[in-house]
Amino acid sequence: MNNTEPQLTWCCTSEALRVVVHRRNLTRTIVIALLVGSVLFAINQLDVVISGHADAGTWIKIGLTYLVPFCVANIGLLLGCRRRGEPEH
């Protein structure tokens, strides 16, 4: 049984969005964001949270700690599967 799917590619914004939200890709980028974000959270903010000094600004930073690797993973995904030779829309 062959479980390989053809690689999704894109050349315009709507196709890029389709690639990003594809179940397989979305699962991978979320896992990456959770792993990398958790390490960064532990390094940068865990002591503040444990000490009880986390304020709204701290929680915003924590959210960004997970959002940034999610965005980076998606950029890498899109750079790796862009169709060449077609104009970008």
C-alpha positions as CSV (number, residue, x, y, z in Angstrom):
1,M,0.0,0.0,0.0
2,N,1.5,3.3,-1.1
3,N,0.7,6.2,1.3
4,T,2.7,8.8,-0.5
5,E,0.8,11.9,-1.7
6,P,2.1,14.1,-4.5
7,Q,3.8,17.2,-3.2
8,L,1.7,20.2,-3.1
9,T,3.1,23.2,-4.9
10,W,2.1,26.8,-5.3
11,C,2.7,29.9,-7.5
12,C,0.0,32.4,-6.1
13,T,-1.2,33.4,-2.7
14,S,-4.4,31.3,-2.8
15,E,-2.4,28.2,-3.7
16,A,0.1,29.0,-0.9
17,L,-2.7,29.2,1.6
18,R,-3.9,25.8,0.4
19,V,-0.4,24.3,0.9
20,V,-0.2,25.8,4.4
21,V,-3.6,24.6,5.6
22,H,-3.2,21.1,4.1
23,R,-3.6,18.7,7.0
24,R,-0.2,17.0,6.7
25,N,1.6,20.3,6.5
26,L,-0.4,22.0,9.2
27,T,0.2,19.1,11.6
28,R,3.9,19.3,10.9
29,T,4.2,23.1,11.4
30,I,2.1,23.0,14.6
31,V,4.3,20.2,16.0
32,I,7.4,22.3,15.2
33,A,5.9,25.4,16.8
34,L,5.0,23.4,19.9
35,L,8.4,21.9,20.3
36,V,10.5,24.9,19.5
37,G,8.1,27.3,21.3
38,S,8.2,25.2,24.4
39,V,12.0,25.2,24.5
40,L,12.1,28.9,24.0
41,F,9.3,29.5,26.6
42,A,11.3,27.4,29.2
43,I,14.5,29.4,28.4
44,N,12.9,32.9,28.4
45,Q,9.7,33.0,30.5
46,L,9.2,29.9,32.6
47,D,10.9,31.5,35.7
48,V,8.6,34.5,35.5
49,V,5.5,32.3,35.3
50,I,6.6,30.0,38.1
51,S,7.4,33.0,40.3
52,G,3.9,34.4,39.8
53,H,5.1,37.6,38.2
54,A,3.6,37.0,34.7
55,D,1.6,40.0,33.5
56,A,-0.2,40.6,30.3
57,G,3.0,41.5,28.5
58,T,4.6,38.2,29.6
59,W,1.6,36.3,28.2
60,I,1.9,38.2,24.9
61,K,5.5,37.3,24.7
62,I,4.7,33.6,25.4
63,G,2.1,33.7,22.5
64,L,4.7,35.1,20.2
65,T,7.2,32.5,21.4
66,Y,5.0,29.9,19.8
67,L,3.8,32.0,16.8
68,V,7.3,32.8,15.5
69,P,8.4,29.2,15.0
70,F,5.0,28.4,13.4
71,C,5.5,31.2,10.9
72,V,9.2,30.2,10.2
73,A,8.2,26.6,9.6
74,N,5.5,27.7,7.2
75,I,7.9,30.0,5.3
76,G,10.4,27.1,5.0
77,L,7.6,24.9,3.7
78,L,6.5,27.5,1.2
79,L,10.0,28.2,0.0
80,G,10.6,24.5,-0.5
81,C,7.5,23.8,-2.6
82,R,7.1,26.9,-4.8
83,R,6.7,26.3,-8.5
84,R,9.4,27.9,-10.6
85,G,9.0,29.6,-13.8
86,E,5.5,31.0,-13.2
87,P,4.7,34.6,-12.3
88,E,3.7,35.3,-8.7
89,H,0.2,36.8,-8.4
